């Protein structure tokens, strides 16, 4: 698991005062002319970071103890009404639980046989269609399984392009797939829409968004709104970082948000996260290496409120459980598909709760909640998943 300091880069910039927002208006076409706002956050002056309670981002926080201990690096978490999907690496695996934390099955396994994979990169859990879709790095196809873990070779989806890293969104009813791709040449598509047999409906060339071939670069998308959002993080290459939308209806790439700050390849990674009410810019200080996930030494968050367009450094804290800290580098990947899903090993959480309960200023209802959870954790050994539905208003 990652270990990071909570303040991140806030100390680097805190003497510089207030953030300035420059709002540019770009026009785009969506059936009829409309106006799309592009926000550039200028980090010349910035406040000292403030605490942001997780209750301001989620409607509630459900604490679910899984009936097993997760072994390996915890990557993507997918939450639906009745299921919890967890993608692990080293070894690579996708585990399916119900919403009460009971283990159901492992979806495929690491290997080279039918229905097996090496190094999973993206997953989609479609509860309505009763399907799980998986794709590894440099995927030739999307592997398809049912919710009992059975491999469905006849339903595997051939990808139109061999892509180094990609995120996909399968529309089971329309038999279409939208793919967001990490491009290694200007001619490669940054995004495309295809059918299940690999036939292209539309695509859009990467052009200036292409990076030189380097698997340490990342592409990210979180789909916390109806928009297909994505951003590209260059590891050793100097490149302007931006949050984009892929408008699949009109086959357009629309820039939405960027951070106006010095590019520092090999030292700082800038990533972007969209929530229903806010944007977040994540600044990750990295050590020299080739793995952006394990080489992160510090992580900090800049919150950009969509309504007020105000920006500030924030430290997100768990006020449902007495203000205990989250690990910032793990927190970034916890917001996806309209849910917050934060994994925690039970031993660490027990230690945090025990220490936090010493605070005499805890509200009675918070103290009661924490004490009850601490008693439950002592009786079980499985890891914990904290789950909350993201606020939309």
Helices and strands as residue ranges (DSSP letters): H 10-13, G 14-16, E 20-29, E 33-42, E 50-53, G 54-56, E 62-65, E 73-79, E 83-89, E 93-98, E 103-106, E 109-110, E 116-117, E 120-126, E 131-136, E 139-146, G 153-155, E 157-163, E 166-171, E 176-181, E 189-195, E 200-205, G 207-209, E 218-220, E 229-233, E 242-247, E 252-260, E 268-274, E 278-286, E 296-305, E 311-318, G 319-321, E 324-325, H 328-331, G 332-334, E 335-336, E 339-344, H 346-356, H 364-379, E 384-389
